[in-house]
Amino acid sequence: MIMGQAIRISIITFEPLSGDTVVEVAQETFAAIKPYLRPDRLTHATVYWTLPWQKHRKRSLQRADWQALGQMELETLEIGAGDNEHSRLYNFNYRYAVNDLPYRFDWFIDGEILNNRASVPLQETVVAMSKQIFVTTNACTGYISCDNYSSVGSASPYEMVVRCAPGMNMPKCRTQTRGYYWGNFLTNGHLEPIGGLERLQQVPVHHIEHLPNGYYVQLSENMTDIPRPVLEEIAHLFAPILPQAKPGMPPGENVYRFVLDVPQPMETPPEPPVLAPANTVTMADFARFMESFQNPPEAREWLANNSNPYPLAGNRFGSREEARQFVETLYAAGATAVHITMIHDEPWRIEQEGGPYAESLLVKLPDTAQARAKVLDIADEEMRNEGFLEDGERLADKVTEDNISLWWD
C-alpha cells in the first residue's frame, strides 16, 4: 500500500500566551512555508477561531482581521488551506491550555501540496521556524517529523502507535516527550532520566544545539532519510521519557517508517485479554449504542462525569472543555435541552481513552421564534462547515421538528 507523506511539527509550552503571540506565530509560519506550497493546491485558505463561551467562527485568510484577533482571548486558532474549504493539505492549529494540558502549536503539511518532496530549503525553514517558536514561547518539548500518516489529529505518531491519548501524555511533557523523531526538542527535565547530555552526545546524531531553554536534537541531515541504527539507539535511549501504554493494551496499527515497534517497559507483564478482542464491537456494545438514541443523557452531566479528554466529536472539539463550552453556547442561545447520542462505551475504549466517546448531540429547540432562530443559526454554521448544507440553503427553512441532531464524525 502506498502511504501519503506529511511533515508534522509540534511545540508544547506551559507558559501563558497572549493573543498577539498566537497570531504572530500563525501568520509568520504560514508566510514562511507558503512559498514551498503548490499554488494549484492552495486555492482556499480559511482562518477558524473560538473565544470563551462563543461559537466557532471563520473567515477567509484574506478577510481575517489579524489585529483584532491578536487582542482577543483566543481559545483556538486554526489556518486550514488546500484545494477546497474542507481540504486541509496545510493545517496550523493552536490550542489553549485547559486543566493540566499545556498550550500547543501543531502543523500538518500534506506531501501532496509539496509535490511529495521535502526540499532542503524547506527543511531549513521548518527547523529555523520551530527553534524560534520553541525559544520564544519557553516551550518544554516538541518535534519535527516527515513520515507516513494516517490522520491529521492532535495525537503524535508515537502516541497513536502505543495508544496513548494526547490528553494523558501532554500534562507530563516537562519530563516526557511525545515520541522520538527527526527533530527533537528537549529540556533538562528530559535529559536527567536518560543519563544527561553526555549520554545523549554518545548517540551519533547529526546535530545537537544548545538553546536558551533547552536543546534541539536532529537525527540526520535529511528528514526523509534517518539511519536505522541511529533511530534504534535514540529509541532505546528515550525509553524512560516516552509515552507509556497501559499494561495489556494492544498497540495500534503502525504505518510510520520512523516509529519502531519498541516494547514498552512495564512493571508487570501484560495479562492476556479475557474479554472480546480490542477494537471489536459486541452485540451488548451495539445494544447500548442504540439505547443512547432512546434515552440520551443530558450533555452537561455526561461531559462532567466523563474522564475521556476527547469525549465528543474529536474531529470538531479539541478537548472536553471545548465540547462543554459548545453545549453552554447552545443553552445560552435558548436550547431547552441538549442530549448526547451515538455513544460508544466499549470496555476496551474506556480502558484506552479513559471514558466513553460520542458522535452527536440532540438539541431540543425553544418555543419562541427568536430563540429558535438563534439555536438554528449555530446549527446552520456547524452543518455548513461539515458540508451538509450547500450555498444558499438555510437550516431554518428545512427544520419543522422540535429538535435537531448535530453530527460531526
N, C-alpha and C positions, 0 to 999 in steps of 0.2 A: 504494500500500500504506500502511495506517495503522500507524505505529510506536508502540510504547509509549514513555512518557516516564519518566525516572528522575532523581533527584538523586544525584550521586556526590560524595563527599568523600574526600580522601586527604591524610594527613600523614606525612612521612618524616623520620626522625631517626637519627643515628648515636650519640646519647647513650644509655648504658645505662639501662634502665628497670627499676624494681622491680615485683614482683607487685602491690603496693599501688597504684602509679601506674596500671598497666594496668587493674586492677579499677575504680579510681575513674573513669577515662575511660569504661569500658564502662557503668558504672551511671549516671553523671551525664548522658552524652549520650543514652542511651535515655530517661531520665526527662525530659530537655528536649524531645525530639522526640515522645514518646508522645502528648501532648495533641493533636497535629495528625494522628494516625493514626486511621483509621476503626475504631471498636470492632467492627463486624461483620466486618472483615477481619483483626482482631487477636485471634483466638481461641486461637492457640497461640504460645508463646514458649519457646524452649529455649536453654540455655547449653551450649556444647561447649568442651572444652579438652583439651590434651595436655601431658604432663610429660616430661622426658627419659627415654628408654628405656621409656616406658609407652604403652599403647594409648589410643586416643581415648575420652574419657568424655563423658557428657552428663547433664544434669538439667533438669527444667522450671525456668523462671525463678523460680517461687515457692519451689522446694525448694533452690535453689542456696545453698551456704554461702559467701557472699562473703568473710567474714572469713578463712576457711580458704584460699580461692583466693588472697587477697592475700598470704599467707605462702608461697606456692609459687613455684617457679622455672618460670613458665609459658612454654611454647614457642608455644602458640597459645591464643587465647580468642575465642570467637565467640558472638554472640547472633543467632539466626535467628527471625524472627517472621512469622506470616502466618495464613491460614485453615486450615492443617493443618501437620503436623510437617515435611513436605517442601517446603512453600511458603515461600520466602524473600522476602517482599514488603518486609521490613525486614531488613537484614543488616549487623551490625557485625563487623569482622574485625581481629584483632591478630595479627601475625606477628613472631616473634623474629628477631634478627639472626643470620645464619649466613654463614660465609665472609666475603665482602666485601659482602654485602647489608646494608641498614640495617634497623632496626626500623620497622614501618609500621602505621598505622591506616587502615582503609578502611571507608567506609559506602556502602551501596546502598539507596535508598529508592524503591521502585516507585511510579509515579504512581497506580496503581490503589488503593493504600492511602491516598492523599491526595485521592481523588476527582479525580485528574489536575489538581490545582490547587496550585501553589506560592504560598501566600498571603504577603503582605508580612510579617506577624508570624513566619511560619515562616522566611522568608529571613533576617530579622534574627536569629533564634535560631541558625540554622545558621552565619552569619558570626561572631557573638559566640563561639559554641562552638568553631569552628575556630581563631579567633585565640587563644583561651585555651590550647588544646592546643598550637598552634604555639610559643607563648612558653614554656609550662610544660615542654615536652619539649626545648626548644632545637633545634627542628626545622630542617632545611636547605631544605626546599621542600614544596609541597603545592598542592592545587587544590580548587575548588568548581565543579561544573557541573550544569546542568539541561538535558538533551538527550534525543534518541532513544537507544535502547540495543539491543544485540544479545546481550549476555551479562552475567553477574554476576561474571565472572572478575576476577583481580587486575590485568590489563592496563588501562591508562588508554585512553580513546577514541583519543587520538592514537597511542599505541603500537600499537593494533590496526590502525589505518589504514595506518601505514607498516611494519607487520610487524616491529616491534622488541620482542623479548621483554622483559618487565619485569626479568628476571634479568640481562639485558645492559645495561639502561639505569640501573636504580636505583643500582648502585655509583658512578655518575657524578653523582648528584643534588646534590653540593655545588656543581657548576658547570653542571649541566644541569637543565632542568625535565622534566616528563612530558607536555608539550604546552602549549597556551595555552587558557585557559578564562575563564568569567565572573569567578571569583575566583582570584587567583594569589598564592602566597607565594614571595617571592624573598629572597635574601641578597646581600651584596656580591660573593660569588663568581659570581652570575649577572649582576649589573649591569655588571661590568667588560667582559665580551665584547660587550655590546650598546651600549656607549658611556656608561655611567654613569647616575646618577639624573637628571641634567639632560636627557639624551636621552630617557629614559622619560617625563619630565614634558612633553615636547613632543607626546605622543600624547594626544588629547582623551578620556582615560578618565574615568569618573565619579568615581573616588576613589583616592588613593594615601595610605596611612597608614604612618608610621614606627613600627615595633615594636621592642622591645628587642633582638631578634636578627635583624631583617630588615625586610621591607616587605610590606604587603598591597595588592594592586592589583586594583580592581574595575572591570570594563569599562563597566557600565551600572547604572542604578538597579534594574532588574528583571532577574532571572536568565533569564527566558524571552524577553527582547527585547534583543538586543545589536545595535547599529547595524552594518551591514555594513562601512562604511568604517573604523570603529574596529577591528573584528575583523581586517580585512585589514592594517591598519597594525601592529597588535600581532603578527600572524603574521609579517610581514616583519621586524619588529624582533627577535623572538625566534629568528629562523632560526639564529643561531650557537649557541644553547643548547638546541635541540630534539633529541629522539631521532633518530638517524640510521639510515636503512635502508641495507643493504649495496648497493653498486653492482650494478645488474642485477636487483634483487629487485622483482618487481611489487607494487604496493600492494594492500592488502586492500580489500574492499568498504566504502565509506564511507556509513554510514547516518546520520551525525551532521549536524545542522544547523550546528553551530558549529565544525566541524573542516574547514577549507578544504583543497582539493587543491593545496597549495603544493608546487612542485618542491623536492626536497631538494638542497642544494649538495653536489656531488661533485667529487673531484679529476679523475676521468676519466669520460667519458660511458659509460653502461651498454652492455655488449655485447649484441647480440641473442641470445636463447636459442637454443641449438643442440640441446638435448635435448627431452624431452617438455615441454609447457607446464606451468607451475607448478600445483600443486594437482590434478594428474591422476595416476591410478594405472595403470601399465603392467602387462602380463602378467608381466614379470620381477619387478616390485614385489609383485604378488599371490603369485607363487610363493615369494618369500622370506617373506612374511607367513605362508603356510601351513607353511613349513619351521619357523617358530618354535613350532608345535604339536608337530612331530615330534622336534626336537632343541632344546628350550628351554635357554637359557643360565642358569647359576646367578645368582641375583639380586644377591648382594653384588658379585660380579665385574663384572656388567653395569652396575650403577649406578656403581661406582667408575671405570669406563672410559668413562662417557657424559658428554659435555660439555653436554648439554641441561640447563638449570637446572630444568626441569619434566619429567623423563623418564617418570614413571609416573602415570597416572590424575590428570590435572590438576584434575579436579573433586573430588578427595579429598585429594591431597597438595600442599601449597603450595610444596614445594621438593624438590630431590634428597635433601637431608639428612633431611627428614621421611619420605620414602619409605624411605630406608635404615634409619631408626630403627624403622619398622614391620616391616621384614624382620627386624631384630635381635630385635624383640619376639616374632615367630613362632619364631625359633630358640631364644630363651630359654625359651619355653613348652614346647619339646620337639620341634618340627618337625625331621624328619631331613634335609629338603632343601626349598629354596624356589627356584622357577624363574620366569623371565619368559616370558610368552606374549603372543600377539597384538601382535607388534612391527611398527611402521610405520617403515620406514627408507628412504623415497623420497629420492632425491638432493635434490629441492627442499626437503624437510622438514629434512634435515640442514643444508642451507645456511641455511635460515630460522631454525631453532630451535637449532642447534648440535650436534645429535645425534639418534638415533632416539627414538621415543616408543612406549610400550607401554600396554596397557589392563588387563592382568590378571596374576595370579600363580597358579602351580600349586604347591600346598603338599603335600608328602608327609607323611602323618600318622605319628606314632610308634606303636610296637607296644604299649607299656604303656597300660593303661586310664586311669590318672591323667594322664599326659602328653597322651594323645589328647584327653581332656576339656578340658584347658587350651587346646589349639590350637583346638578346635571352639568354645570359648567366645568366643575372639577373632573367629573367622569368623562366629559367630552374630550378634555385635553389628554387624559390618560389613554383613552381609546384611539385618539388621533395619533398619539406618539407610538402606539403599538401597531398602527396600520389597520385598525378595524374600521376607521372612517375615512372616506375619500374627501378630497377638497370639495367644499360646497355642501357637504352633508352636515346635519346638526342632530345631535342625540336627542334634543328636546322634541324634535319632530317625529322621532321613532318610538319613544318610550310612552306606553299607555298604562303600564302596571304601577303598583305601589312600591316596587323595589327594583333594584338594578344590580347586576353582578359585574364586578371588576375582576378581570383575569389577566395575568401577565405571563406566566410560564408557558 
